[in-house]
Amino acid sequence: MFRKFQTLMFVAVLVVLFLISAGCGPKQAKLTGADNGKSVTLNAGETLVIELGANPSTGFSWEVSELDTAILVQVGEFEYHGTSIVPMPGSGGTQTLTLKALQPGQTTVTLIYHRSWETDVPPAETFTIQVTVK
């Protein structure tokens, strides 16, 4: 009887530990346009999400201009989310970029908001942060 109780308690402890650790995945840092010029520190394996206002219907969109891909790597493409439930021509929204920290180091991340075909025009906006990966 005592042996069954010990086994049952051992299994219960394992289940609890599993459930606790299931919610302990890699952390995620989230930045917005208000964080322009700031610094952020990540651990290897963590992700950085940058959400910036955008209006692709005007031809403008965010693009990575500077990034050390040995330290941070872009995960997927920029995602666009409109502000209204029903898409309306000319209405803005948010473009989201996700980066994953690969290995320790420091890098500057610079994003530019521009029309990709206007190569001789400076970007309408620039977003720059310093990232340290531990």
N, CA, C and O atoms as CSV, one atom per row, in Angstrom:
chain,resi,resn,atom,element,x,y,z
A,1,MET,N,N,0.827,-1.192,0.000
A,1,MET,CA,C,0.000,0.000,0.000
A,1,MET,C,C,0.874,1.259,0.000
A,1,MET,O,O,0.632,2.180,-0.780
A,2,PHE,N,N,1.884,1.301,0.869
A,2,PHE,CA,C,2.778,2.454,0.944
A,2,PHE,C,C,3.538,2.622,-0.364
A,2,PHE,O,O,3.774,3.749,-0.799
A,3,ARG,N,N,3.921,1.527,-0.993
A,3,ARG,CA,C,4.656,1.556,-2.262
A,3,ARG,C,C,3.791,2.181,-3.368
A,3,ARG,O,O,4.293,2.966,-4.172
A,4,LYS,N,N,2.507,1.842,-3.413
A,4,LYS,CA,C,1.594,2.418,-4.401
A,4,LYS,C,C,1.438,3.924,-4.157
A,4,LYS,O,O,1.389,4.710,-5.103
A,5,PHE,N,N,1.361,4.317,-2.874
A,5,PHE,CA,C,1.243,5.719,-2.529
A,5,PHE,C,C,2.476,6.491,-2.998
A,5,PHE,O,O,2.353,7.585,-3.549
A,6,GLN,N,N,3.671,5.919,-2.779
A,6,GLN,CA,C,4.906,6.566,-3.217
A,6,GLN,C,C,4.933,6.729,-4.729
A,6,GLN,O,O,5.302,7.786,-5.243
A,7,THR,N,N,4.541,5.685,-5.434
A,7,THR,CA,C,4.518,5.727,-6.900
A,7,THR,C,C,3.530,6.776,-7.385
A,7,THR,O,O,3.833,7.548,-8.294
A,8,LEU,N,N,2.351,6.803,-6.779
A,8,LEU,CA,C,1.324,7.767,-7.154
A,8,LEU,C,C,1.809,9.200,-6.897
A,8,LEU,O,O,1.595,10.084,-7.727
A,9,MET,N,N,2.450,9.427,-5.769
A,9,MET,CA,C,2.975,10.758,-5.447
A,9,MET,C,C,4.085,11.155,-6.420
A,9,MET,O,O,4.151,12.308,-6.846
A,10,PHE,N,N,4.944,10.223,-6.769
A,10,PHE,CA,C,6.022,10.488,-7.719
A,10,PHE,C,C,5.444,10.906,-9.071
A,10,PHE,O,O,5.909,11.875,-9.672
A,11,VAL,N,N,4.444,10.188,-9.543
A,11,VAL,CA,C,3.806,10.517,-10.822
A,11,VAL,C,C,3.121,11.879,-10.733
A,11,VAL,O,O,3.192,12.667,-11.676
A,12,ALA,N,N,2.461,12.164,-9.616
A,12,ALA,CA,C,1.790,13.454,-9.437
A,12,ALA,C,C,2.791,14.606,-9.484
A,12,ALA,O,O,2.532,15.634,-10.109
A,13,VAL,N,N,3.931,14.433,-8.823
A,13,VAL,CA,C,4.967,15.470,-8.832
A,13,VAL,C,C,5.491,15.673,-10.257
A,13,VAL,O,O,5.699,16.811,-10.676
A,14,LEU,N,N,5.703,14.605,-10.993
A,14,LEU,CA,C,6.167,14.726,-12.374
A,14,LEU,C,C,5.155,15.472,-13.242
A,14,LEU,O,O,5.533,16.304,-14.067
A,15,VAL,N,N,3.883,15.175,-13.058
A,15,VAL,CA,C,2.841,15.855,-13.834
A,15,VAL,C,C,2.831,17.349,-13.508
A,15,VAL,O,O,2.748,18.177,-14.415
A,16,VAL,N,N,2.915,17.699,-12.239
A,16,VAL,CA,C,2.927,19.107,-11.838
A,16,VAL,C,C,4.144,19.814,-12.422
A,16,VAL,O,O,4.015,20.921,-12.945
A,17,LEU,N,N,5.320,19.200,-12.344
A,17,LEU,CA,C,6.528,19.801,-12.905
A,17,LEU,C,C,6.405,19.990,-14.411
A,17,LEU,O,O,6.837,21.009,-14.950
A,18,PHE,N,N,5.822,19.021,-15.081
A,18,PHE,CA,C,5.618,19.123,-16.520
A,18,PHE,C,C,4.702,20.297,-16.845
A,18,PHE,O,O,4.992,21.080,-17.750
A,19,LEU,N,N,3.598,20.423,-16.111
A,19,LEU,CA,C,2.652,21.507,-16.368
A,19,LEU,C,C,3.279,22.873,-16.088
A,19,LEU,O,O,3.033,23.832,-16.821
A,20,ILE,N,N,4.066,22.962,-15.057
A,20,ILE,CA,C,4.732,24.229,-14.747
A,20,ILE,C,C,5.738,24.579,-15.832
A,20,ILE,O,O,5.797,25.725,-16.278
A,21,SER,N,N,6.526,23.609,-16.258
A,21,SER,CA,C,7.553,23.880,-17.264
A,21,SER,C,C,6.960,24.130,-18.645
A,21,SER,O,O,7.606,24.757,-19.485
A,22,ALA,N,N,5.747,23.653,-18.896
A,22,ALA,CA,C,5.122,23.860,-20.207
A,22,ALA,C,C,4.904,25.339,-20.478
A,22,ALA,O,O,4.950,25.758,-21.635
A,23,GLY,N,N,4.668,26.140,-19.452
A,23,GLY,CA,C,4.473,27.564,-19.627
A,23,GLY,C,C,5.755,28.360,-19.552
A,23,GLY,O,O,5.722,29.591,-19.564
A,24,CYS,N,N,6.869,27.686,-19.477
A,24,CYS,CA,C,8.158,28.372,-19.303
A,24,CYS,C,C,9.005,28.288,-20.552
A,24,CYS,O,O,10.197,27.995,-20.471
A,25,GLY,N,N,8.417,28.537,-21.697
A,25,GLY,CA,C,9.177,28.510,-22.937
A,25,GLY,C,C,10.055,29.745,-23.040
A,25,GLY,O,O,10.137,30.534,-22.098
A,26,PRO,N,N,10.705,29.914,-24.171
A,26,PRO,CA,C,11.558,31.076,-24.353
A,26,PRO,C,C,10.753,32.367,-24.182
A,26,PRO,O,O,9.598,32.451,-24.601
A,27,LYS,N,N,11.367,33.348,-23.573
A,27,LYS,CA,C,10.695,34.629,-23.349
A,27,LYS,C,C,10.624,35.408,-24.645
A,27,LYS,O,O,11.337,35.141,-25.612
A,28,GLN,N,N,9.727,36.388,-24.618
A,28,GLN,CA,C,9.540,37.232,-25.780
A,28,GLN,C,C,9.516,38.688,-25.328
A,28,GLN,O,O,8.751,39.052,-24.435
A,29,ALA,N,N,10.345,39.512,-25.939
A,29,ALA,CA,C,10.333,40.947,-25.673
A,29,ALA,C,C,9.544,41.620,-26.783
A,29,ALA,O,O,9.652,41.238,-27.948
A,30,LYS,N,N,8.750,42.624,-26.421
A,30,LYS,CA,C,7.935,43.323,-27.413
A,30,LYS,C,C,8.252,44.811,-27.355
A,30,LYS,O,O,8.237,45.423,-26.287
A,31,LEU,N,N,8.543,45.387,-28.533
A,31,LEU,CA,C,8.847,46.806,-28.648
A,31,LEU,C,C,7.879,47.463,-29.622
A,31,LEU,O,O,7.318,46.807,-30.500
A,32,THR,N,N,7.690,48.772,-29.453
A,32,THR,CA,C,6.859,49.556,-30.358
A,32,THR,C,C,7.651,50.774,-30.820
A,32,THR,O,O,8.817,50.938,-30.463
A,33,GLY,N,N,7.021,51.611,-31.601
A,33,GLY,CA,C,7.681,52.818,-32.086
A,33,GLY,C,C,8.186,53.708,-30.962
A,33,GLY,O,O,9.149,54.451,-31.151
A,34,ALA,N,N,7.550,53.648,-29.792
A,34,ALA,CA,C,7.975,54.451,-28.644
A,34,ALA,C,C,9.344,54.020,-28.121
A,34,ALA,O,O,9.974,54.758,-27.364
A,35,ASP,N,N,9.808,52.841,-28.513
A,35,ASP,CA,C,11.093,52.312,-28.047
A,35,ASP,C,C,12.253,52.660,-28.978
A,35,ASP,O,O,13.371,52.186,-28.777
A,36,ASN,N,N,12.002,53.470,-29.978
A,36,ASN,CA,C,13.048,53.871,-30.916
A,36,ASN,C,C,14.231,54.479,-30.154
A,36,ASN,O,O,14.053,55.355,-29.308
A,37,GLY,N,N,15.439,54.000,-30.468
A,37,GLY,CA,C,16.653,54.510,-29.847
A,37,GLY,C,C,17.036,53.813,-28.552
A,37,GLY,O,O,18.075,54.125,-27.971
A,38,LYS,N,N,16.236,52.895,-28.100
A,38,LYS,CA,C,16.510,52.212,-26.827
A,38,LYS,C,C,17.389,50.977,-27.025
A,38,LYS,O,O,17.723,50.599,-28.148
A,39,SER,N,N,17.747,50.368,-25.904
A,39,SER,CA,C,18.532,49.123,-25.895
A,39,SER,C,C,17.705,48.029,-25.270
A,39,SER,O,O,16.874,48.282,-24.398
A,40,VAL,N,N,17.934,46.806,-25.719
A,40,VAL,CA,C,17.237,45.644,-25.175
A,40,VAL,C,C,18.240,44.511,-25.020
A,40,VAL,O,O,19.153,44.357,-25.832
A,41,THR,N,N,18.060,43.719,-23.965
A,41,THR,CA,C,18.924,42.563,-23.725
A,41,THR,C,C,18.083,41.302,-23.788
A,41,THR,O,O,17.017,41.222,-23.177
A,42,LEU,N,N,18.568,40.318,-24.530
A,42,LEU,CA,C,17.897,39.033,-24.679
A,42,LEU,C,C,18.860,37.915,-24.319
A,42,LEU,O,O,20.076,38.109,-24.315
A,43,ASN,N,N,18.324,36.767,-24.023
A,43,ASN,CA,C,19.120,35.548,-23.892
A,43,ASN,C,C,19.014,34.788,-25.206
A,43,ASN,O,O,18.012,34.908,-25.911
A,44,ALA,N,N,20.022,34.018,-25.537
A,44,ALA,CA,C,19.974,33.201,-26.751
A,44,ALA,C,C,18.714,32.331,-26.702
A,44,ALA,O,O,18.392,31.744,-25.669
A,45,GLY,N,N,18.015,32.259,-27.826
A,45,GLY,CA,C,16.787,31.481,-27.919
A,45,GLY,C,C,15.527,32.308,-27.729
A,45,GLY,O,O,14.442,31.873,-28.115
A,46,GLU,N,N,15.649,33.487,-27.145
A,46,GLU,CA,C,14.481,34.346,-26.946
A,46,GLU,C,C,14.139,35.081,-28.235
A,46,GLU,O,O,14.958,35.176,-29.148
A,47,THR,N,N,12.907,35.602,-28.295
A,47,THR,CA,C,12.479,36.331,-29.480
A,47,THR,C,C,12.207,37.794,-29.138
A,47,THR,O,O,11.882,38.145,-28.004
A,48,LEU,N,N,12.351,38.615,-30.147
A,48,LEU,CA,C,12.082,40.040,-30.056
A,48,LEU,C,C,11.026,40.356,-31.103
A,48,LEU,O,O,11.204,40.069,-32.287
A,49,VAL,N,N,9.922,40.952,-30.658
A,49,VAL,CA,C,8.834,41.331,-31.558
A,49,VAL,C,C,8.781,42.855,-31.607
A,49,VAL,O,O,8.698,43.518,-30.573
A,50,ILE,N,N,8.830,43.395,-32.814
A,50,ILE,CA,C,8.781,44.843,-33.011
A,50,ILE,C,C,7.506,45.161,-33.785
A,50,ILE,O,O,7.308,44.679,-34.901
A,51,GLU,N,N,6.636,45.986,-33.177
A,51,GLU,CA,C,5.378,46.380,-33.802
A,51,GLU,C,C,5.419,47.869,-34.107
A,51,GLU,O,O,5.584,48.695,-33.209
A,52,LEU,N,N,5.268,48.201,-35.385
A,52,LEU,CA,C,5.359,49.595,-35.813
A,52,LEU,C,C,4.163,49.963,-36.682
A,52,LEU,O,O,3.691,49.163,-37.490
A,53,GLY,N,N,3.685,51.188,-36.498
A,53,GLY,CA,C,2.581,51.676,-37.316
A,53,GLY,C,C,2.972,51.707,-38.782
A,53,GLY,O,O,4.098,52.058,-39.134
A,54,ALA,N,N,2.018,51.333,-39.634
A,54,ALA,CA,C,2.297,51.282,-41.070
A,54,ALA,C,C,1.006,51.437,-41.864
A,54,ALA,O,O,-0.092,51.210,-41.355
A,55,ASN,N,N,1.167,51.824,-43.108
A,55,ASN,CA,C,0.033,51.934,-44.012
A,55,ASN,C,C,0.475,51.500,-45.401
A,55,ASN,O,O,0.745,52.340,-46.260
A,56,PRO,N,N,0.549,50.182,-45.627
A,56,PRO,CA,C,1.023,49.686,-46.921
A,56,PRO,C,C,0.175,50.121,-48.118
A,56,PRO,O,O,0.652,50.086,-49.252
A,57,SER,N,N,-1.074,50.531,-47.883
A,57,SER,CA,C,-1.910,50.959,-49.012
A,57,SER,C,C,-1.374,52.238,-49.657
A,57,SER,O,O,-1.765,52.581,-50.773
A,58,THR,N,N,-0.484,52.940,-48.959
A,58,THR,CA,C,0.146,54.138,-49.521
A,58,THR,C,C,1.470,53.812,-50.212
A,58,THR,O,O,2.127,54.696,-50.762
A,59,GLY,N,N,1.850,52.545,-50.180
A,59,GLY,CA,C,3.106,52.123,-50.788
A,59,GLY,C,C,4.245,52.063,-49.790
A,59,GLY,O,O,5.311,51.536,-50.108
A,60,PHE,N,N,4.046,52.590,-48.585
A,60,PHE,CA,C,5.084,52.562,-47.565
A,60,PHE,C,C,5.034,51.260,-46.779
A,60,PHE,O,O,3.960,50.744,-46.469
A,61,SER,N,N,6.213,50.740,-46.462
A,61,SER,CA,C,6.297,49.571,-45.590
A,61,SER,C,C,7.664,49.559,-44.913
A,61,SER,O,O,8.611,50.206,-45.360
A,62,TRP,N,N,7.733,48.803,-43.821
A,62,TRP,CA,C,8.980,48.678,-43.071
A,62,TRP,C,C,9.860,47.614,-43.695
A,62,TRP,O,O,9.376,46.610,-44.219
A,63,GLU,N,N,11.153,47.850,-43.631
A,63,GLU,CA,C,12.140,46.908,-44.159
A,63,GLU,C,C,13.372,46.935,-43.255
A,63,GLU,O,O,13.737,47.982,-42.720
A,64,VAL,N,N,14.005,45.780,-43.092
A,64,VAL,CA,C,15.237,45.713,-42.316
A,64,VAL,C,C,16.353,46.339,-43.133
A,64,VAL,O,O,16.588,45.962,-44.281
A,65,SER,N,N,17.039,47.301,-42.525
A,65,SER,CA,C,18.152,47.966,-43.192
A,65,SER,C,C,19.492,47.512,-42.621
A,65,SER,O,O,20.484,47.425,-43.346
A,66,GLU,N,N,19.519,47.220,-41.302
A,66,GLU,CA,C,20.764,46.812,-40.647
A,66,GLU,C,C,20.443,45.749,-39.601
A,66,GLU,O,O,19.533,45.914,-38.789
A,67,LEU,N,N,21.212,44.645,-39.633
A,67,LEU,CA,C,21.010,43.547,-38.700
A,67,LEU,C,C,22.159,42.556,-38.853
A,67,LEU,O,O,22.469,42.135,-39.968
A,68,ASP,N,N,22.792,42.182,-37.748
A,68,ASP,CA,C,23.846,41.157,-37.776
A,68,ASP,C,C,23.169,39.802,-37.641
A,68,ASP,O,O,22.746,39.417,-36.551
A,69,THR,N,N,23.068,39.075,-38.759
A,69,THR,CA,C,22.336,37.804,-38.773
A,69,THR,C,C,23.084,36.664,-38.077
A,69,THR,O,O,22.553,35.559,-37.964
A,70,ALA,N,N,24.289,36.917,-37.618
A,70,ALA,CA,C,24.986,35.916,-36.802
A,70,ALA,C,C,24.475,35.966,-35.360
A,70,ALA,O,O,24.625,35.005,-34.606
A,71,ILE,N,N,23.866,37.105,-34.983
A,71,ILE,CA,C,23.377,37.301,-33.616
A,71,ILE,C,C,21.860,37.209,-33.551
A,71,ILE,O,O,21.309,36.579,-32.648
A,72,LEU,N,N,21.190,37.837,-34.507
A,72,LEU,CA,C,19.724,37.827,-34.589
A,72,LEU,C,C,19.311,37.400,-35.985
A,72,LEU,O,O,19.958,37.757,-36.969
A,73,VAL,N,N,18.248,36.646,-36.066
A,73,VAL,CA,C,17.751,36.248,-37.377
A,73,VAL,C,C,16.262,36.584,-37.465
A,73,VAL,O,O,15.518,36.419,-36.499
A,74,GLN,N,N,15.845,37.054,-38.633
A,74,GLN,CA,C,14.445,37.371,-38.864
A,74,GLN,C,C,13.658,36.073,-38.986
A,74,GLN,O,O,14.059,35.154,-39.701
A,75,VAL,N,N,12.536,36.010,-38.280
A,75,VAL,CA,C,11.663,34.832,-38.322
A,75,VAL,C,C,10.470,35.177,-39.205
A,75,VAL,O,O,9.636,36.000,-38.827
A,76,GLY,N,N,10.383,34.564,-40.362
A,76,GLY,CA,C,9.284,34.859,-41.280
A,76,GLY,C,C,9.407,36.250,-41.880
A,76,GLY,O,O,10.461,36.886,-41.829
A,77,GLU,N,N,8.307,36.698,-42.445
A,77,GLU,CA,C,8.244,38.023,-43.063
A,77,GLU,C,C,7.541,38.987,-42.123
A,77,GLU,O,O,6.956,38.573,-41.123
A,78,PHE,N,N,7.600,40.278,-42.447
A,78,PHE,CA,C,6.801,41.251,-41.717
A,78,PHE,C,C,5.330,40.849,-41.859
A,78,PHE,O,O,4.896,40.439,-42.935
A,79,GLU,N,N,4.575,40.967,-40.782
A,79,GLU,CA,C,3.139,40.703,-40.828
A,79,GLU,C,C,2.403,42.023,-40.691
A,79,GLU,O,O,2.806,42.890,-39.916
A,80,TYR,N,N,1.328,42.173,-41.443
A,80,TYR,CA,C,0.525,43.391,-41.368
A,80,TYR,C,C,-0.826,43.064,-40.749
A,80,TYR,O,O,-1.470,42.077,-41.104
A,81,HIS,N,N,-1.242,43.917,-39.814
A,81,HIS,CA,C,-2.554,43.782,-39.180
A,81,HIS,C,C,-3.233,45.142,-39.252
A,81,HIS,O,O,-2.742,46.122,-38.692
A,82,GLY,N,N,-4.369,45.192,-39.948
A,82,GLY,CA,C,-5.120,46.434,-40.058
A,82,GLY,C,C,-5.791,46.799,-38.745
A,82,GLY,O,O,-5.975,45.951,-37.873
A,83,THR,N,N,-6.157,48.071,-38.612
A,83,THR,CA,C,-6.784,48.529,-37.374
A,83,THR,C,C,-8.290,48.329,-37.370
A,83,THR,O,O,-8.916,48.362,-36.311
A,84,SER,N,N,-8.874,48.123,-38.529
A,84,SER,CA,C,-10.327,47.947,-38.563
A,84,SER,C,C,-10.674,46.500,-38.911
A,84,SER,O,O,-9.901,45.803,-39.568
A,85,ILE,N,N,-11.825,46.072,-38.468
A,85,ILE,CA,C,-12.282,44.704,-38.740
A,85,ILE,C,C,-12.512,44.514,-40.226
A,85,ILE,O,O,-12.126,43.498,-40.803
A,86,VAL,N,N,-13.152,45.512,-40.844
A,86,VAL,CA,C,-13.379,45.477,-42.284
A,86,VAL,C,C,-12.296,46.335,-42.930
A,86,VAL,O,O,-12.217,47.534,-42.662
A,87,PRO,N,N,-11.448,45.728,-43.788
A,87,PRO,CA,C,-10.378,46.505,-44.419
A,87,PRO,C,C,-10.940,47.688,-45.199
A,87,PRO,O,O,-11.843,47.537,-46.022
A,88,MET,N,N,-10.389,48.864,-44.925
A,88,MET,CA,C,-10.836,50.068,-45.621
A,88,MET,C,C,-9.646,50.652,-46.370
A,88,MET,O,O,-8.564,50.788,-45.800
A,89,PRO,N,N,-9.832,50.998,-47.636
A,89,PRO,CA,C,-8.736,51.578,-48.403
A,89,PRO,C,C,-8.159,52.807,-47.696
A,89,PRO,O,O,-8.900,53.684,-47.250
A,90,GLY,N,N,-6.852,52.857,-47.602
A,90,GLY,CA,C,-6.179,53.996,-46.992
A,90,GLY,C,C,-6.043,53.929,-45.484
A,90,GLY,O,O,-5.369,54.769,-44.888
A,91,SER,N,N,-6.676,52.935,-44.848
A,91,SER,CA,C,-6.561,52.860,-43.387
A,91,SER,C,C,-5.255,52.169,-43.012
A,91,SER,O,O,-4.782,51.275,-43.713
A,92,GLY,N,N,-4.696,52.594,-41.914
A,92,GLY,CA,C,-3.410,52.062,-41.477
A,92,GLY,C,C,-3.556,50.852,-40.580
A,92,GLY,O,O,-4.642,50.297,-40.410
A,93,GLY,N,N,-2.440,50.463,-40.017
A,93,GLY,CA,C,-2.397,49.312,-39.127
A,93,GLY,C,C,-1.019,49.177,-38.523
A,93,GLY,O,O,-0.346,50.170,-38.248
A,94,THR,N,N,-0.608,47.947,-38.321
A,94,THR,CA,C,0.672,47.660,-37.687
A,94,THR,C,C,1.421,46.606,-38.484
A,94,THR,O,O,0.845,45.604,-38.908
A,95,GLN,N,N,2.707,46.844,-38.682
A,95,GLN,CA,C,3.580,45.813,-39.245
A,95,GLN,C,C,4.402,45.256,-38.096
A,95,GLN,O,O,4.927,46.002,-37.269
A,96,THR,N,N,4.505,43.932,-38.058
A,96,THR,CA,C,5.202,43.249,-36.972
A,96,THR,C,C,6.364,42.453,-37.535
A,96,THR,O,O,6.226,41.712,-38.508
A,97,LEU,N,N,7.521,42.628,-36.893
A,97,LEU,CA,C,8.725,41.884,-37.239
A,97,LEU,C,C,9.119,41.042,-36.039
A,97,LEU,O,O,9.134,41.536,-34.912
A,98,THR,N,N,9.440,39.773,-36.272
A,98,THR,CA,C,9.902,38.894,-35.203
A,98,THR,C,C,11.345,38.494,-35.481
A,98,THR,O,O,11.681,38.049,-36.578
A,99,LEU,N,N,12.194,38.660,-34.467
A,99,LEU,CA,C,13.605,38.293,-34.558
A,99,LEU,C,C,13.914,37.286,-33.466
A,99,LEU,O,O,13.356,37.357,-32.371
A,100,LYS,N,N,14.804,36.347,-33.763
A,100,LYS,CA,C,15.216,35.347,-32.775
A,100,LYS,C,C,16.690,35.532,-32.453
A,100,LYS,O,O,17.526,35.672,-33.346
A,101,ALA,N,N,16.996,35.530,-31.148
A,101,ALA,CA,C,18.382,35.669,-30.699
A,101,ALA,C,C,19.093,34.331,-30.859
A,101,ALA,O,O,18.646,33.316,-30.326
A,102,LEU,N,N,20.196,34.333,-31.592
A,102,LEU,CA,C,20.908,33.087,-31.877
A,102,LEU,C,C,22.062,32.817,-30.921
A,102,LEU,O,O,22.174,31.729,-30.356
A,103,GLN,N,N,22.918,33.820,-30.747
A,103,GLN,CA,C,24.126,33.623,-29.945
A,103,GLN,C,C,24.541,34.945,-29.316
A,103,GLN,O,O,24.106,36.007,-29.760
A,104,PRO,N,N,25.383,34.887,-28.279
A,104,PRO,CA,C,25.797,36.112,-27.597
A,104,PRO,C,C,26.504,37.094,-28.538
A,104,PRO,O,O,27.241,36.708,-29.445
A,105,GLY,N,N,26.247,38.366,-28.283
A,105,GLY,CA,C,26.869,39.432,-29.060
A,105,GLY,C,C,26.030,40.693,-28.992
A,105,GLY,O,O,25.012,40.741,-28.302
A,106,GLN,N,N,26.464,41.706,-29.710
A,106,GLN,CA,C,25.745,42.973,-29.771
A,106,GLN,C,C,25.530,43.348,-31.230
A,106,GLN,O,O,26.395,43.128,-32.078
A,107,THR,N,N,24.374,43.913,-31.504
A,107,THR,CA,C,24.081,44.351,-32.857
A,107,THR,C,C,23.127,45.530,-32.831
A,107,THR,O,O,22.367,45.721,-31.882
A,108,THR,N,N,23.184,46.300,-33.876
A,108,THR,CA,C,22.231,47.384,-34.094
A,108,THR,C,C,21.176,46.855,-35.059
A,108,THR,O,O,21.500,46.231,-36.069
A,109,VAL,N,N,19.926,47.109,-34.738
A,109,VAL,CA,C,18.825,46.769,-35.635
A,109,VAL,C,C,18.251,48.087,-36.136
A,109,VAL,O,O,17.797,48.920,-35.351
A,110,THR,N,N,18.277,48.265,-37.451
A,110,THR,CA,C,17.710,49.462,-38.057
A,110,THR,C,C,16.647,49.048,-39.067
A,110,THR,O,O,16.884,48.219,-39.946
A,111,LEU,N,N,15.477,49.644,-38.916
A,111,LEU,CA,C,14.374,49.409,-39.843
A,111,LEU,C,C,14.047,50.741,-40.509
A,111,LEU,O,O,14.093,51.794,-39.873
A,112,ILE,N,N,13.719,50.682,-41.795
A,112,ILE,CA,C,13.353,51.900,-42.511
A,112,ILE,C,C,11.936,51.758,-43.064
A,112,ILE,O,O,11.519,50.685,-43.500
A,113,TYR,N,N,11.214,52.874,-43.031
A,113,TYR,CA,C,9.846,52.939,-43.538
A,113,TYR,C,C,9.901,53.748,-44.822
A,113,TYR,O,O,10.141,54.955,-44.800
A,114,HIS,N,N,9.679,53.077,-45.931
A,114,HIS,CA,C,9.861,53.734,-47.226
A,114,HIS,C,C,9.047,53.029,-48.301
A,114,HIS,O,O,8.436,51.985,-48.076
A,115,ARG,N,N,9.065,53.640,-49.468
A,115,ARG,CA,C,8.515,52.998,-50.663
A,115,ARG,C,C,9.702,52.348,-51.358
A,115,ARG,O,O,10.655,53.027,-51.742
A,116,SER,N,N,9.640,51.046,-51.516
A,116,SER,CA,C,10.800,50.296,-52.010
A,116,SER,C,C,11.277,50.741,-53.387
A,116,SER,O,O,12.456,50.579,-53.705
A,117,TRP,N,N,10.409,51.288,-54.197
A,117,TRP,CA,C,10.814,51.695,-55.545
A,117,TRP,C,C,11.439,53.091,-55.574
A,117,TRP,O,O,12.008,53.494,-56.588
A,118,GLU,N,N,11.335,53.825,-54.472
A,118,GLU,CA,C,11.920,55.160,-54.420
A,118,GLU,C,C,13.335,55.067,-53.839
A,118,GLU,O,O,13.557,55.354,-52.662
A,119,THR,N,N,14.275,54.666,-54.677
A,119,THR,CA,C,15.634,54.408,-54.208
A,119,THR,C,C,16.437,55.677,-53.934
A,119,THR,O,O,17.417,55.632,-53.190
A,120,ASP,N,N,16.040,56.807,-54.520
A,120,ASP,CA,C,16.792,58.047,-54.334
A,120,ASP,C,C,16.148,58.985,-53.310
A,120,ASP,O,O,16.517,60.156,-53.221
A,121,VAL,N,N,15.189,58.472,-52.541
A,121,VAL,CA,C,14.473,59.263,-51.540
A,121,VAL,C,C,14.799,58.714,-50.157
A,121,VAL,O,O,14.752,57.500,-49.960
A,122,PRO,N,N,15.128,59.576,-49.190
A,122,PRO,CA,C,15.396,59.071,-47.834
A,122,PRO,C,C,14.133,58.454,-47.232
A,122,PRO,O,O,13.024,58.835,-47.609
A,123,PRO,N,N,14.283,57.510,-46.304
A,123,PRO,CA,C,13.115,56.885,-45.691
A,123,PRO,C,C,12.255,57.919,-44.959
A,123,PRO,O,O,12.763,58.913,-44.439
A,124,ALA,N,N,10.961,57.669,-44.930
A,124,ALA,CA,C,10.043,58.552,-44.213
A,124,ALA,C,C,10.279,58.449,-42.711
A,124,ALA,O,O,10.124,59.435,-41.990
A,125,GLU,N,N,10.655,57.261,-42.234
A,125,GLU,CA,C,10.941,57.044,-40.811
A,125,GLU,C,C,12.061,56.014,-40.679
A,125,GLU,O,O,12.292,55.197,-41.570
A,126,THR,N,N,12.735,56.079,-39.558
A,126,THR,CA,C,13.768,55.099,-39.225
A,126,THR,C,C,13.556,54.663,-37.781
A,126,THR,O,O,13.273,55.485,-36.910
A,127,PHE,N,N,13.695,53.375,-37.537
A,127,PHE,CA,C,13.588,52.811,-36.186
A,127,PHE,C,C,14.888,52.071,-35.911
A,127,PHE,O,O,15.254,51.157,-36.650
A,128,THR,N,N,15.595,52.465,-34.839
A,128,THR,CA,C,16.889,51.859,-34.518
A,128,THR,C,C,16.937,51.490,-33.039
A,128,THR,O,O,16.551,52.284,-32.181
A,129,ILE,N,N,17.412,50.282,-32.748
A,129,ILE,CA,C,17.631,49.823,-31.377
A,129,ILE,C,C,18.959,49.106,-31.294
A,129,ILE,O,O,19.484,48.619,-32.295
A,130,GLN,N,N,19.499,49.047,-30.084
A,130,GLN,CA,C,20.712,48.278,-29.810
A,130,GLN,C,C,20.273,47.005,-29.109
A,130,GLN,O,O,19.508,47.061,-28.146
A,131,VAL,N,N,20.749,45.857,-29.579
A,131,VAL,CA,C,20.385,44.579,-28.974
A,131,VAL,C,C,21.628,43.873,-28.478
A,131,VAL,O,O,22.612,43.727,-29.203
A,132,THR,N,N,21.569,43.434,-27.223
A,132,THR,CA,C,22.625,42.621,-26.643
A,132,THR,C,C,22.043,41.245,-26.358
A,132,THR,O,O,21.010,41.122,-25.700
A,133,VAL,N,N,22.712,40.214,-26.856
A,133,VAL,CA,C,22.284,38.838,-26.601
A,133,VAL,C,C,23.304,38.212,-25.669
A,133,VAL,O,O,24.506,38.240,-25.931
A,134,LYS,N,N,22.811,37.653,-24.587
A,134,LYS,CA,C,23.683,36.994,-23.604
A,134,LYS,C,C,23.658,35.502,-23.783
A,134,LYS,O,O,24.330,34.781,-23.047
